[in-house]
């Protein structure tokens, strides 16, 4: 116990690896990812009960991939519904119907082709249950009131564990006790009014549009008042009402509307009676059809971003770091993707496998994405406001290819390695650097790139591979570049013969080294011998007609397949899951098409394969967050070795007690952060 801090106040001290502040989707995803890695994590929220909100309507395709990796996608899909067709009205009469996803379908490289409607509070329930499975529960009613970071110190000072931790002070509880917690790292996921951000003194530049206001809430309507198979949207000259059925409820609806105003034109606060008046005025339904209203709130278009996403050992994620216009539904989704980017990096550093300099890449990668997302959502809002002025316009104007999240990548990152980058130890060529973006509502000192993505979901020619920075499709022999999202692909488990997907192979808290072609076997063997069981797995991807003899015994393959099946059944997707290697068969060639390995496979086949001594192939290193880190010919073992050393040290001998290295290393990612900030 520490000394008393005042009359009647006793201070207790607790210790953890990571403290997550805020138990919304961002904080819960981060806590789940850390917990499955065996990291000691605590998650707190100042609310006395689990927060409930009605604004976010569900995860987009990229977030669904993340939730799938965490083992909760099936529960999320069961709790929600596919996005509904939109019925648009003018002067109470239906005038147009739109289904933005009518031409969309899952593709070999993406199992999720559309966003999913699910109440945010229900999504949070599912994530809390998953977190509880790791023995971690949200600590409610705990408000952070002070953060004290250790001063900058030389490397030898790291040996003093207590002096190196962040000291977090919580407000007094009902017993008058003030608790103190010490953590290696703290992550503020506590929303737009983040206490963590304010305590750090980090600026939150941007604008709030007082003239763009909407009232929101969860309501119940009388049964059969409206068709629950549609998202109803009334847009009139004097306002609007939007009603979308809440999945999993019999009579629940999301209610959004332009507010009532007083005699001076100022928006009135939302009330149940006000919602009834708006309903009757715009829809023609009797006000009494709205039987209950809760979670009432006023939304103002707020476009802001933190000056930085890190201050020492404290990070910001989700709305604490950036808030967006509501159009496109990217607020919650961008936060979930922040968490997935940060979780594995914290895990590797705290496990003692990676240098703390790896954590610099969180801001390096996510700040430009957030800046671009602010631009994108503001542009989509303008397009939507323009569309609804005309009869037949509606919220479908907010949906574009960019809102799926599948095209977000980090080609400018120091973790997006090519052989030139590895040899030089410097930032890639300037041509791969992101273009500078300045948000129209504020000037922000950052750079960003337009994340390359798939065409609009209405397009029937959606490609199954990545794109160049210019947006030009890659050929089948090029595949994704370093920094791009790693494509999915249906394949067959070589051990069991069961159907699976490449993203199932990538799932869990490990880097994955994919080997295409017989020439990849030697590199995979070296990686397995060096890193097996320490955060890296290998996977040999065989072509349908490729000879598998000699590369892996049937007994080994069967044993690994049985272990993987057991891991899946028992939910072991964390650090305890094994084995470190596997093999799949690319029966229909989708993996080769997605990763651009067709050319090398054809070259090997034409040369007679191993019989003629031609052992070719491709190695693809996929980060734990499903982004390609390195893609090189299979004969370039040196680049693979060097890249894995960056992320995971030198292998079995690399593990060291957490945090016993310097906060910065002079030979890791040199000059990268400065290069990104300076553009």
PyMOL commands that set and color helices and strands:
alter all, ss='L'
color gray80, all
select helices_A, chain A and resi 25-36+61-69+73-79+120-132+155-159+161-164+195-200+272-283+287-289+318-320+331-350+356-387+395-398+401-404+419-424+430-432+502-506+518-531+554-570+590-595+598-606+609-612+637-648+672-678
alter helices_A, ss='H'
color red, helices_A
select strands_A, chain A and resi 11-21+41-45+81-82+85-90+93-98+116-117+139-140+144-148+166-170+178-188+204-221+230-236+239-245+252-257+290-306+310-311+314-316+322-323+490-493+499-501+511-516+536-543+581-586+618-622+628-633
alter strands_A, ss='S'
color yellow, strands_A
deselect
rebuild
show_as cartoon
